[in-house]
């Protein structure tokens, strides 16, 4: 105990003697620069260190200390390691501002690369490669090549990182000097720390347009041999590189899988996911017995990961979504591991809910439905809305529980009336797939669905009325009520009313003729929305072509899009993107990495990239698509036809044209055979200056 107290007291004395780091951040005084210059040129090492520390502190606070560059660089010849590190830090920070003077520090770097101490040699190589000045880069090539063959692994490790810096700063110089061969040699180094860093650099080179470094079998086996001797970051680098290789035959694939399988028991979640990524890439080349064995191990690993911290659970669930696209039967018997717990954060609850709906099958549908019924009593309104969407998705996915899902939705509305708009919206797709369930009539008669005020709910209700109005007792009265207040509704609701009236007219031309006339007249003359006017004119022209009601019905009702059962985040990604996204941010963002990462290259002071990329659209990938490519990321519970707000807009008709044709009866040509007067040409709006600036 006394020894500990003496050590603590000594530390306190040293701290009091140093005065703490805050003393270097004092306010500058007149003549401070001259005083610092005198201290730098003194023979006292302590005064020199304090002077450099004060200079770095002033540089941190934004002061101009570049006039002391030469005085600081001269101290780089010192044998004091702490002072040398401070000098190198100063040179790194000012080299970009004074590239001409930075060249004068090269001699110090070159001398230090031959220093007997491996720490100094590594420090010199690392600092030289971090100086982003073109005139300095050419002097780094020979020291870098010597460091690659250095006897000390610490120096070789810094040399590997230096090669990565060279590729980042000057790709052409990297190619011309043949450093790819040096990288390939470092992959077979005896030191695990060198191999792991070499794997990281090879990944960067191969994924950013450099000459691909192809790994042979002995390279892969050597990488796997070094996994136990490196850190978690190193293991992750090695596994990531191995996952990008392709097996030559089944025996080699099974050998790699069996050796990587040990990492699925690692304590680090990222290492486990990296091992799973390797296994998934090699598993298609393995035998059925290996596939069955590996499937059990992967299931156990994922279940274990799903019980970690909330943040880790969220990332694991996102990765499981990608895995399920590749292996749909994964975790099919482990649904209980993803049941929502009351202590889960909201973001974890949502991901678990989506996973349950992805994993549900005919045998587990009833159990999942009971779970969803429990979730519907949650306090969080946003989560309960997602539960309602999930119940509708379950009904669409499993036919045997569709009736039970509808009954549950009706019970939810009775217990929680505030969820009526969401239930109405969710029932739209159920009505499309199961029209015989007669959900619409129950919603209106027992739940008061005709009184919803939310825009999306009204659009869904009117769509259902347009399709099944005859099966609802007072369906026509509800439609007329909406028509009376037509111009008071939102534009998507007006479009939905127009579509519904057209459908009803085709089923009863004589009875609905006055109603359709009123709607078309109002929308073509009073609406200021170009999409609505164009839609109304389109129907008007179609009806006025004299094609007859039967042909019109064939056009409007001839094609019924199938109800989409599932729509996942991976629909915007190719299978290759999906495999690469596992254990990366792309799986969390649900987008390909190139869609959110900046272009690779040297970033200048103003934040721009020297390797400017063309802003043209990327060509379509030739890889097989996992799902439908969408311009915007679809929701997990987004089914059926597009909402009214997503319908394609026609050309913008001038308001004057609508006014000029307001005296005509839009239906008289349908019965009389004439053609309507053509509306004026669309008005082409000139692009503003801001549009040109921001494209």
KEBATOR-94753 format. One record per residue (C-alpha): residue number from 1; residue in three letters; x, y, z. Coordinates in steps of 0.05 Angstrom, whole numbers. Layout:
% residues N
NODE|NUM|ala|X|Y|Z
...
***
This chain:
% residues 695
NODE|1|unk|0|0|0
NODE|2|unk|57|47|17
NODE|3|unk|89|35|-50
NODE|4|unk|24|54|-85
NODE|5|unk|18|118|-44
NODE|6|unk|90|137|-60
NODE|7|unk|77|126|-134
NODE|8|unk|14|169|-132
NODE|9|unk|51|224|-95
NODE|10|unk|107|221|-147
NODE|11|unk|56|228|-203
NODE|12|unk|25|288|-168
NODE|13|unk|94|321|-162
NODE|14|unk|108|309|-235
NODE|15|unk|42|339|-254
NODE|16|unk|53|401|-211
NODE|17|unk|123|408|-240
NODE|18|unk|97|406|-310
NODE|19|unk|41|455|-295
NODE|20|unk|-9|413|-335
NODE|21|unk|-23|418|-409
NODE|22|unk|-69|479|-401
NODE|23|unk|-10|526|-390
NODE|24|unk|8|521|-464
NODE|25|unk|-60|549|-484
NODE|26|unk|-51|616|-449
NODE|27|unk|-66|681|-485
NODE|28|unk|-11|704|-532
NODE|29|unk|31|765|-513
NODE|30|unk|71|815|-553
NODE|31|unk|137|787|-573
NODE|32|unk|118|715|-561
NODE|33|unk|143|693|-630
NODE|34|unk|212|720|-616
NODE|35|unk|214|687|-548
NODE|36|unk|193|620|-578
NODE|37|unk|247|626|-630
NODE|38|unk|300|637|-576
NODE|39|unk|275|576|-538
NODE|40|unk|276|533|-600
NODE|41|unk|348|552|-613
NODE|42|unk|370|540|-541
NODE|43|unk|408|478|-519
NODE|44|unk|359|460|-463
NODE|45|unk|317|400|-486
NODE|46|unk|262|417|-436
NODE|47|unk|256|489|-462
NODE|48|unk|255|463|-533
NODE|49|unk|198|414|-518
NODE|50|unk|157|467|-482
NODE|51|unk|167|515|-540
NODE|52|unk|144|464|-591
NODE|53|unk|84|446|-547
NODE|54|unk|65|520|-542
NODE|55|unk|71|526|-618
NODE|56|unk|26|466|-628
NODE|57|unk|-23|495|-578
NODE|58|unk|-24|561|-615
NODE|59|unk|-34|524|-680
NODE|60|unk|-93|487|-649
NODE|61|unk|-125|554|-630
NODE|62|unk|-117|580|-701
NODE|63|unk|-55|624|-694
NODE|64|unk|-6|631|-751
NODE|65|unk|59|597|-729
NODE|66|unk|85|582|-799
NODE|67|unk|142|632|-792
NODE|68|unk|175|584|-742
NODE|69|unk|175|526|-791
NODE|70|unk|251|525|-803
NODE|71|unk|268|532|-729
NODE|72|unk|222|473|-712
NODE|73|unk|247|429|-769
NODE|74|unk|319|436|-745
NODE|75|unk|299|401|-681
NODE|76|unk|281|339|-720
NODE|77|unk|354|318|-715
NODE|78|unk|346|307|-640
NODE|79|unk|353|239|-607
NODE|80|unk|296|254|-559
NODE|81|unk|237|213|-583
NODE|82|unk|184|257|-551
NODE|83|unk|212|320|-583
NODE|84|unk|218|285|-650
NODE|85|unk|145|265|-648
NODE|86|unk|125|337|-632
NODE|87|unk|167|363|-690
NODE|88|unk|136|312|-738
NODE|89|unk|67|332|-715
NODE|90|unk|82|405|-730
NODE|91|unk|110|387|-799
NODE|92|unk|49|347|-816
NODE|93|unk|2|404|-799
NODE|94|unk|40|458|-837
NODE|95|unk|66|419|-897
NODE|96|unk|2|431|-937
NODE|97|unk|5|506|-923
NODE|98|unk|79|511|-940
NODE|99|unk|96|456|-991
NODE|100|unk|162|490|-1009
NODE|101|unk|188|489|-938
NODE|102|unk|161|419|-927
NODE|103|unk|212|395|-978
NODE|104|unk|267|419|-931
NODE|105|unk|244|369|-878
NODE|106|unk|254|310|-926
NODE|107|unk|328|304|-907
NODE|108|unk|309|292|-834
NODE|109|unk|258|240|-855
NODE|110|unk|308|204|-899
NODE|111|unk|360|202|-844
NODE|112|unk|310|175|-794
NODE|113|unk|289|118|-841
NODE|114|unk|359|89|-829
NODE|115|unk|359|100|-754
NODE|116|unk|378|40|-711
NODE|117|unk|313|46|-671
NODE|118|unk|254|12|-706
NODE|119|unk|207|61|-672
NODE|120|unk|242|120|-705
NODE|121|unk|245|85|-772
NODE|122|unk|171|70|-769
NODE|123|unk|155|141|-746
NODE|124|unk|194|170|-804
NODE|125|unk|161|126|-856
NODE|126|unk|92|140|-828
NODE|127|unk|103|215|-826
NODE|128|unk|131|218|-896
NODE|129|unk|72|181|-924
NODE|130|unk|23|227|-888
NODE|131|unk|54|291|-919
NODE|132|unk|7|303|-977
NODE|133|unk|55|343|-1020
NODE|134|unk|71|320|-1090
NODE|135|unk|144|343|-1086
NODE|136|unk|154|301|-1023
NODE|137|unk|120|238|-1050
NODE|138|unk|175|220|-1099
NODE|139|unk|226|220|-1043
NODE|140|unk|185|169|-1003
NODE|141|unk|189|113|-1054
NODE|142|unk|258|86|-1037
NODE|143|unk|250|90|-961
NODE|144|unk|182|57|-968
NODE|145|unk|212|0|-1008
NODE|146|unk|266|-9|-955
NODE|147|unk|214|-9|-900
NODE|148|unk|176|-65|-935
NODE|149|unk|237|-109|-927
NODE|150|unk|255|-85|-857
NODE|151|unk|272|-138|-805
NODE|152|unk|225|-108|-753
NODE|153|unk|150|-125|-761
NODE|154|unk|130|-57|-733
NODE|155|unk|166|-22|-789
NODE|156|unk|136|-69|-841
NODE|157|unk|67|-56|-813
NODE|158|unk|77|19|-822
NODE|159|unk|104|6|-892
NODE|160|unk|40|-31|-910
NODE|161|unk|-1|28|-887
NODE|162|unk|46|73|-926
NODE|163|unk|31|35|-990
NODE|164|unk|-43|47|-977
NODE|165|unk|-28|122|-969
NODE|166|unk|11|122|-1034
NODE|167|unk|-47|89|-1071
NODE|168|unk|-94|141|-1041
NODE|169|unk|-50|201|-1058
NODE|170|unk|-20|180|-1125
NODE|171|unk|-52|119|-1157
NODE|172|unk|-10|126|-1220
NODE|173|unk|55|126|-1180
NODE|174|unk|32|65|-1142
NODE|175|unk|19|28|-1207
NODE|176|unk|84|50|-1241
NODE|177|unk|128|30|-1182
NODE|178|unk|97|-40|-1177
NODE|179|unk|77|-37|-1105
NODE|180|unk|21|-87|-1118
NODE|181|unk|75|-140|-1120
NODE|182|unk|101|-116|-1052
NODE|183|unk|31|-120|-1024
NODE|184|unk|23|-191|-1048
NODE|185|unk|89|-209|-1015
NODE|186|unk|68|-177|-949
NODE|187|unk|5|-221|-948
NODE|188|unk|52|-280|-935
NODE|189|unk|91|-245|-880
NODE|190|unk|106|-284|-817
NODE|191|unk|79|-229|-771
NODE|192|unk|4|-229|-762
NODE|193|unk|0|-154|-752
NODE|194|unk|33|-143|-820
NODE|195|unk|-14|-193|-854
NODE|196|unk|-77|-162|-825
NODE|197|unk|-57|-92|-847
NODE|198|unk|-37|-117|-915
NODE|199|unk|-106|-149|-922
NODE|200|unk|-138|-81|-907
NODE|201|unk|-96|-46|-960
NODE|202|unk|-110|-100|-1012
NODE|203|unk|-184|-92|-999
NODE|204|unk|-178|-17|-1010
NODE|205|unk|-139|-26|-1074
NODE|206|unk|-186|-79|-1103
NODE|207|unk|-249|-41|-1086
NODE|208|unk|-228|27|-1112
NODE|209|unk|-206|16|-1183
NODE|210|unk|-134|-6|-1174
NODE|211|unk|-103|-64|-1212
NODE|212|unk|-136|-124|-1178
NODE|213|unk|-91|-165|-1133
NODE|214|unk|-111|-238|-1144
NODE|215|unk|-102|-285|-1086
NODE|216|unk|-81|-357|-1096
NODE|217|unk|-99|-415|-1050
NODE|218|unk|-35|-410|-1009
NODE|219|unk|-49|-337|-997
NODE|220|unk|-119|-352|-970
NODE|221|unk|-94|-408|-925
NODE|222|unk|-38|-365|-898
NODE|223|unk|-89|-310|-882
NODE|224|unk|-132|-359|-844
NODE|225|unk|-71|-384|-806
NODE|226|unk|-57|-313|-781
NODE|227|unk|-127|-301|-753
NODE|228|unk|-113|-327|-681
NODE|229|unk|-51|-283|-674
NODE|230|unk|-81|-216|-692
NODE|231|unk|-129|-166|-661
NODE|232|unk|-204|-163|-672
NODE|233|unk|-194|-109|-724
NODE|234|unk|-141|-152|-758
NODE|235|unk|-187|-212|-758
NODE|236|unk|-242|-171|-790
NODE|237|unk|-195|-146|-845
NODE|238|unk|-173|-217|-861
NODE|239|unk|-244|-244|-862
NODE|240|unk|-267|-187|-906
NODE|241|unk|-213|-201|-956
NODE|242|unk|-225|-276|-957
NODE|243|unk|-300|-264|-968
NODE|244|unk|-283|-229|-1034
NODE|245|unk|-246|-290|-1062
NODE|246|unk|-277|-348|-1099
NODE|247|unk|-263|-421|-1086
NODE|248|unk|-232|-463|-1141
NODE|249|unk|-266|-529|-1122
NODE|250|unk|-313|-559|-1071
NODE|251|unk|-259|-589|-1027
NODE|252|unk|-223|-523|-1019
NODE|253|unk|-288|-488|-1003
NODE|254|unk|-305|-538|-949
NODE|255|unk|-235|-530|-920
NODE|256|unk|-243|-455|-916
NODE|257|unk|-312|-460|-885
NODE|258|unk|-290|-509|-832
NODE|259|unk|-232|-463|-812
NODE|260|unk|-274|-400|-810
NODE|261|unk|-329|-435|-771
NODE|262|unk|-289|-426|-706
NODE|263|unk|-298|-351|-711
NODE|264|unk|-374|-356|-704
NODE|265|unk|-361|-366|-629
NODE|266|unk|-321|-302|-623
NODE|267|unk|-341|-250|-570
NODE|268|unk|-338|-193|-620
NODE|269|unk|-403|-187|-660
NODE|270|unk|-368|-158|-721
NODE|271|unk|-319|-216|-725
NODE|272|unk|-377|-265|-721
NODE|273|unk|-413|-229|-778
NODE|274|unk|-349|-228|-818
NODE|275|unk|-342|-303|-810
NODE|276|unk|-414|-312|-832
NODE|277|unk|-401|-269|-893
NODE|278|unk|-343|-315|-913
NODE|279|unk|-385|-377|-902
NODE|280|unk|-442|-350|-944
NODE|281|unk|-396|-336|-1002
NODE|282|unk|-365|-405|-1000
NODE|283|unk|-426|-446|-979
NODE|284|unk|-456|-454|-1050
NODE|285|unk|-394|-495|-1068
NODE|286|unk|-400|-542|-1008
NODE|287|unk|-435|-609|-1002
NODE|288|unk|-505|-617|-972
NODE|289|unk|-479|-646|-907
NODE|290|unk|-434|-586|-897
NODE|291|unk|-491|-539|-913
NODE|292|unk|-536|-572|-861
NODE|293|unk|-482|-569|-808
NODE|294|unk|-464|-498|-823
NODE|295|unk|-537|-476|-823
NODE|296|unk|-544|-499|-751
NODE|297|unk|-481|-462|-730
NODE|298|unk|-502|-398|-765
NODE|299|unk|-571|-401|-732
NODE|300|unk|-539|-408|-664
NODE|301|unk|-491|-351|-677
NODE|302|unk|-546|-304|-701
NODE|303|unk|-591|-321|-642
NODE|304|unk|-534|-306|-594
NODE|305|unk|-520|-240|-628
NODE|306|unk|-593|-220|-624
NODE|307|unk|-589|-222|-548
NODE|308|unk|-535|-170|-543
NODE|309|unk|-539|-95|-531
NODE|310|unk|-595|-57|-567
NODE|311|unk|-547|-24|-616
NODE|312|unk|-516|-91|-634
NODE|313|unk|-586|-122|-640
NODE|314|unk|-606|-69|-690
NODE|315|unk|-545|-80|-735
NODE|316|unk|-553|-155|-731
NODE|317|unk|-627|-151|-750
NODE|318|unk|-609|-108|-810
NODE|319|unk|-558|-159|-832
NODE|320|unk|-607|-216|-822
NODE|321|unk|-653|-182|-872
NODE|322|unk|-598|-189|-924
NODE|323|unk|-583|-261|-904
NODE|324|unk|-657|-280|-911
NODE|325|unk|-658|-258|-983
NODE|326|unk|-600|-307|-997
NODE|327|unk|-624|-363|-950
NODE|328|unk|-699|-356|-940
NODE|329|unk|-702|-415|-891
NODE|330|unk|-651|-386|-844
NODE|331|unk|-676|-378|-772
NODE|332|unk|-744|-407|-792
NODE|333|unk|-746|-447|-727
NODE|334|unk|-720|-391|-681
NODE|335|unk|-777|-342|-684
NODE|336|unk|-782|-336|-608
NODE|337|unk|-713|-305|-607
NODE|338|unk|-740|-244|-643
NODE|339|unk|-803|-233|-603
NODE|340|unk|-808|-160|-581
NODE|341|unk|-792|-147|-508
NODE|342|unk|-820|-89|-468
NODE|343|unk|-749|-64|-453
NODE|344|unk|-728|-60|-526
NODE|345|unk|-717|9|-555
NODE|346|unk|-766|31|-609
NODE|347|unk|-717|20|-666
NODE|348|unk|-703|-51|-643
NODE|349|unk|-777|-66|-637
NODE|350|unk|-790|-45|-708
NODE|351|unk|-733|-88|-736
NODE|352|unk|-756|-148|-696
NODE|353|unk|-827|-138|-720
NODE|354|unk|-804|-137|-792
NODE|355|unk|-761|-199|-782
NODE|356|unk|-821|-237|-752
NODE|357|unk|-861|-220|-814
NODE|358|unk|-804|-243|-859
NODE|359|unk|-796|-309|-822
NODE|360|unk|-870|-327|-814
NODE|361|unk|-895|-391|-846
NODE|362|unk|-960|-429|-849
NODE|363|unk|-944|-468|-786
NODE|364|unk|-923|-407|-746
NODE|365|unk|-975|-358|-772
NODE|366|unk|-1024|-367|-715
NODE|367|unk|-970|-357|-662
NODE|368|unk|-945|-294|-697
NODE|369|unk|-1017|-268|-700
NODE|370|unk|-1024|-275|-625
NODE|371|unk|-958|-238|-616
NODE|372|unk|-983|-181|-660
NODE|373|unk|-1047|-178|-620
NODE|374|unk|-1005|-167|-557
NODE|375|unk|-963|-114|-592
NODE|376|unk|-1026|-76|-612
NODE|377|unk|-1035|-57|-538
NODE|378|unk|-968|-20|-536
NODE|379|unk|-966|53|-515
NODE|380|unk|-921|77|-571
NODE|381|unk|-969|100|-627
NODE|382|unk|-918|95|-682
NODE|383|unk|-901|23|-664
NODE|384|unk|-975|5|-661
NODE|385|unk|-985|34|-731
NODE|386|unk|-929|-11|-756
NODE|387|unk|-963|-70|-721
NODE|388|unk|-1027|-54|-759
NODE|389|unk|-988|-55|-824
NODE|390|unk|-956|-120|-803
NODE|391|unk|-1024|-152|-790
NODE|392|unk|-1045|-133|-860
NODE|393|unk|-980|-161|-889
NODE|394|unk|-991|-226|-851
NODE|395|unk|-1061|-232|-882
NODE|396|unk|-1032|-222|-951
NODE|397|unk|-976|-271|-941
NODE|398|unk|-1013|-328|-906
NODE|399|unk|-1082|-342|-935
NODE|400|unk|-1104|-387|-878
NODE|401|unk|-1102|-331|-826
NODE|402|unk|-1131|-276|-870
NODE|403|unk|-1200|-279|-837
NODE|404|unk|-1168|-278|-768
NODE|405|unk|-1126|-218|-787
NODE|406|unk|-1187|-179|-810
NODE|407|unk|-1223|-196|-746
NODE|408|unk|-1163|-172|-706
NODE|409|unk|-1160|-107|-744
NODE|410|unk|-1234|-94|-729
NODE|411|unk|-1223|-108|-655
NODE|412|unk|-1164|-61|-654
NODE|413|unk|-1207|-5|-683
NODE|414|unk|-1261|-16|-631
NODE|415|unk|-1211|-14|-574
NODE|416|unk|-1168|42|-603
NODE|417|unk|-1210|87|-649
NODE|418|unk|-1150|131|-663
NODE|419|unk|-1121|75|-706
NODE|420|unk|-1180|76|-755
NODE|421|unk|-1142|114|-810
NODE|422|unk|-1085|65|-808
NODE|423|unk|-1132|5|-808
NODE|424|unk|-1171|33|-868
NODE|425|unk|-1105|43|-906
NODE|426|unk|-1082|-27|-889
NODE|427|unk|-1148|-59|-909
NODE|428|unk|-1142|-33|-980
NODE|429|unk|-1094|-88|-1001
NODE|430|unk|-1133|-140|-962
NODE|431|unk|-1195|-120|-1001
NODE|432|unk|-1157|-126|-1066
NODE|433|unk|-1134|-197|-1052
NODE|434|unk|-1195|-222|-1014
NODE|435|unk|-1256|-184|-1040
NODE|436|unk|-1303|-237|-1013
NODE|437|unk|-1285|-219|-941
NODE|438|unk|-1329|-156|-949
NODE|439|unk|-1284|-115|-903
NODE|440|unk|-1308|-48|-931
NODE|441|unk|-1380|-56|-908
NODE|442|unk|-1359|-73|-837
NODE|443|unk|-1310|-16|-833
NODE|444|unk|-1364|34|-854
NODE|445|unk|-1423|7|-815
NODE|446|unk|-1389|-13|-750
NODE|447|unk|-1326|31|-747
NODE|448|unk|-1348|95|-782
NODE|449|unk|-1294|92|-835
NODE|450|unk|-1332|142|-878
NODE|451|unk|-1313|197|-828
NODE|452|unk|-1237|191|-833
NODE|453|unk|-1201|256|-845
NODE|454|unk|-1129|233|-859
NODE|455|unk|-1110|240|-932
NODE|456|unk|-1082|170|-943
NODE|457|unk|-1141|138|-908
NODE|458|unk|-1190|177|-952
NODE|459|unk|-1153|156|-1015
NODE|460|unk|-1156|83|-993
NODE|461|unk|-1230|87|-974
NODE|462|unk|-1250|120|-1040
NODE|463|unk|-1210|68|-1079
NODE|464|unk|-1248|12|-1044
NODE|465|unk|-1314|47|-1057
NODE|466|unk|-1297|54|-1130
NODE|467|unk|-1285|-20|-1135
NODE|468|unk|-1339|-48|-1089
NODE|469|unk|-1391|7|-1081
NODE|470|unk|-1449|-39|-1100
NODE|471|unk|-1434|-84|-1041
NODE|472|unk|-1439|-28|-989
NODE|473|unk|-1507|-8|-966
NODE|474|unk|-1497|68|-970
NODE|475|unk|-1436|68|-1014
NODE|476|unk|-1467|115|-1066
NODE|477|unk|-1486|165|-1013
NODE|478|unk|-1414|166|-987
NODE|479|unk|-1387|178|-1057
NODE|480|unk|-1437|235|-1069
NODE|481|unk|-1416|266|-1003
NODE|482|unk|-1344|267|-1025
NODE|483|unk|-1365|295|-1093
NODE|484|unk|-1403|352|-1061
NODE|485|unk|-1339|374|-1026
NODE|486|unk|-1295|356|-1084
NODE|487|unk|-1255|420|-1089
NODE|488|unk|-1244|422|-1013
NODE|489|unk|-1204|357|-1012
NODE|490|unk|-1130|348|-1022
NODE|491|unk|-1105|335|-1094
NODE|492|unk|-1092|260|-1082
NODE|493|unk|-1163|252|-1056
NODE|494|unk|-1190|289|-1117
NODE|495|unk|-1153|241|-1163
NODE|496|unk|-1180|182|-1124
NODE|497|unk|-1251|209|-1130
NODE|498|unk|-1242|218|-1205
NODE|499|unk|-1218|146|-1214
NODE|500|unk|-1274|119|-1170
NODE|501|unk|-1328|156|-1209
NODE|502|unk|-1299|131|-1276
NODE|503|unk|-1302|59|-1251
NODE|504|unk|-1374|68|-1226
NODE|505|unk|-1394|100|-1292
NODE|506|unk|-1368|41|-1332
NODE|507|unk|-1411|-5|-1290
NODE|508|unk|-1473|39|-1295
NODE|509|unk|-1466|89|-1353
NODE|510|unk|-1537|116|-1352
NODE|511|unk|-1541|125|-1277
NODE|512|unk|-1472|156|-1267
NODE|513|unk|-1471|201|-1328
NODE|514|unk|-1493|265|-1290
NODE|515|unk|-1445|251|-1233
NODE|516|unk|-1386|240|-1280
NODE|517|unk|-1405|303|-1319
NODE|518|unk|-1404|343|-1254
NODE|519|unk|-1336|316|-1232
NODE|520|unk|-1302|326|-1300
NODE|521|unk|-1330|396|-1307
NODE|522|unk|-1306|416|-1237
NODE|523|unk|-1237|387|-1244
NODE|524|unk|-1223|415|-1313
NODE|525|unk|-1247|485|-1297
NODE|526|unk|-1235|497|-1223
NODE|527|unk|-1173|456|-1205
NODE|528|unk|-1106|491|-1204
NODE|529|unk|-1067|426|-1200
NODE|530|unk|-1039|407|-1269
NODE|531|unk|-1039|333|-1253
NODE|532|unk|-1113|333|-1236
NODE|533|unk|-1131|373|-1298
NODE|534|unk|-1090|328|-1343
NODE|535|unk|-1122|265|-1314
NODE|536|unk|-1191|294|-1324
NODE|537|unk|-1175|314|-1396
NODE|538|unk|-1146|245|-1409
NODE|539|unk|-1211|211|-1387
NODE|540|unk|-1251|262|-1426
NODE|541|unk|-1213|248|-1490
NODE|542|unk|-1217|174|-1479
NODE|543|unk|-1292|176|-1470
NODE|544|unk|-1301|222|-1529
NODE|545|unk|-1265|178|-1579
NODE|546|unk|-1329|139|-1592
NODE|547|unk|-1297|73|-1572
NODE|548|unk|-1357|53|-1530
NODE|549|unk|-1366|34|-1457
NODE|550|unk|-1345|-38|-1467
NODE|551|unk|-1278|-19|-1497
NODE|552|unk|-1268|34|-1444
NODE|553|unk|-1282|-18|-1390
NODE|554|unk|-1230|-64|-1421
NODE|555|unk|-1179|-8|-1418
NODE|556|unk|-1193|13|-1346
NODE|557|unk|-1207|-56|-1316
NODE|558|unk|-1168|-99|-1364
NODE|559|unk|-1105|-106|-1321
NODE|560|unk|-1104|-119|-1246
NODE|561|unk|-1035|-116|-1215
NODE|562|unk|-1020|-172|-1167
NODE|563|unk|-1016|-153|-1094
NODE|564|unk|-943|-153|-1073
NODE|565|unk|-933|-196|-1012
NODE|566|unk|-864|-173|-992
NODE|567|unk|-822|-112|-1007
NODE|568|unk|-756|-110|-970
NODE|569|unk|-698|-62|-966
NODE|570|unk|-658|-106|-1014
NODE|571|unk|-704|-92|-1073
NODE|572|unk|-658|-35|-1095
NODE|573|unk|-595|-79|-1095
NODE|574|unk|-567|-132|-1140
NODE|575|unk|-547|-199|-1111
NODE|576|unk|-474|-178|-1115
NODE|577|unk|-488|-115|-1076
NODE|578|unk|-527|-155|-1026
NODE|579|unk|-469|-203|-1013
NODE|580|unk|-421|-145|-1005
NODE|581|unk|-467|-107|-958
NODE|582|unk|-465|-160|-903
NODE|583|unk|-427|-133|-842
NODE|584|unk|-422|-64|-873
NODE|585|unk|-460|2|-868
NODE|586|unk|-495|-15|-933
NODE|587|unk|-537|-67|-897
NODE|588|unk|-558|-16|-845
NODE|589|unk|-574|39|-896
NODE|590|unk|-607|-12|-941
NODE|591|unk|-573|16|-1002
NODE|592|unk|-511|-1|-1044
NODE|593|unk|-448|29|-1015
NODE|594|unk|-434|72|-1077
NODE|595|unk|-500|108|-1067
NODE|596|unk|-480|141|-1001
NODE|597|unk|-403|139|-1000
NODE|598|unk|-364|197|-1032
NODE|599|unk|-320|183|-1092
NODE|600|unk|-253|153|-1074
NODE|601|unk|-194|200|-1081
NODE|602|unk|-152|255|-1051
NODE|603|unk|-195|307|-1016
NODE|604|unk|-170|378|-1021
NODE|605|unk|-174|434|-971
NODE|606|unk|-241|460|-996
NODE|607|unk|-272|391|-989
NODE|608|unk|-273|375|-1064
NODE|609|unk|-243|313|-1093
NODE|610|unk|-185|316|-1141
NODE|611|unk|-211|255|-1177
NODE|612|unk|-274|288|-1202
NODE|613|unk|-328|239|-1221
NODE|614|unk|-377|249|-1277
NODE|615|unk|-446|265|-1250
NODE|616|unk|-479|223|-1303
NODE|617|unk|-524|167|-1282
NODE|618|unk|-489|101|-1271
NODE|619|unk|-503|46|-1322
NODE|620|unk|-550|-9|-1302
NODE|621|unk|-515|-68|-1271
NODE|622|unk|-516|-133|-1310
NODE|623|unk|-522|-174|-1247
NODE|624|unk|-589|-209|-1233
NODE|625|unk|-635|-165|-1193
NODE|626|unk|-659|-187|-1125
NODE|627|unk|-722|-147|-1132
NODE|628|unk|-753|-88|-1167
NODE|629|unk|-706|-29|-1170
NODE|630|unk|-740|33|-1142
NODE|631|unk|-719|105|-1147
NODE|632|unk|-738|114|-1074
NODE|633|unk|-729|64|-1019
NODE|634|unk|-794|25|-1010
NODE|635|unk|-824|9|-943
NODE|636|unk|-827|-61|-916
NODE|637|unk|-903|-56|-914
NODE|638|unk|-915|-19|-980
NODE|639|unk|-961|-60|-1023
NODE|640|unk|-1009|-53|-1080
NODE|641|unk|-1019|2|-1131
NODE|642|unk|-985|69|-1121
NODE|643|unk|-1019|121|-1079
NODE|644|unk|-1054|177|-1115
NODE|645|unk|-997|224|-1100
NODE|646|unk|-949|177|-1137
NODE|647|unk|-989|172|-1201
NODE|648|unk|-952|197|-1263
NODE|649|unk|-967|268|-1283
NODE|650|unk|-985|288|-1353
NODE|651|unk|-965|351|-1390
NODE|652|unk|-985|417|-1357
NODE|653|unk|-1048|445|-1390
NODE|654|unk|-1060|519|-1387
NODE|655|unk|-1117|544|-1343
NODE|656|unk|-1142|583|-1402
NODE|657|unk|-1154|519|-1441
NODE|658|unk|-1195|491|-1384
NODE|659|unk|-1237|553|-1382
NODE|660|unk|-1248|553|-1457
NODE|661|unk|-1278|483|-1456
NODE|662|unk|-1319|491|-1393
NODE|663|unk|-1384|502|-1432
NODE|664|unk|-1381|433|-1464
NODE|665|unk|-1414|371|-1436
NODE|666|unk|-1356|321|-1430
NODE|667|unk|-1403|262|-1443
NODE|668|unk|-1442|289|-1502
NODE|669|unk|-1388|266|-1550
NODE|670|unk|-1390|197|-1520
NODE|671|unk|-1463|192|-1540
NODE|672|unk|-1460|236|-1602
NODE|673|unk|-1394|214|-1631
NODE|674|unk|-1360|282|-1639
NODE|675|unk|-1290|301|-1616
NODE|676|unk|-1276|355|-1564
NODE|677|unk|-1238|417|-1580
NODE|678|unk|-1164|406|-1569
NODE|679|unk|-1136|441|-1507
NODE|680|unk|-1080|491|-1517
NODE|681|unk|-1008|467|-1518
NODE|682|unk|-975|454|-1451
NODE|683|unk|-940|513|-1420
NODE|684|unk|-865|500|-1417
NODE|685|unk|-835|535|-1356
NODE|686|unk|-765|563|-1363
NODE|687|unk|-714|535|-1314
NODE|688|unk|-692|585|-1262
NODE|689|unk|-620|604|-1248
NODE|690|unk|-621|565|-1183
NODE|691|unk|-645|503|-1221
NODE|692|unk|-585|510|-1267
NODE|693|unk|-538|518|-1208
NODE|694|unk|-563|459|-1168
NODE|695|unk|-585|415|-1226
***
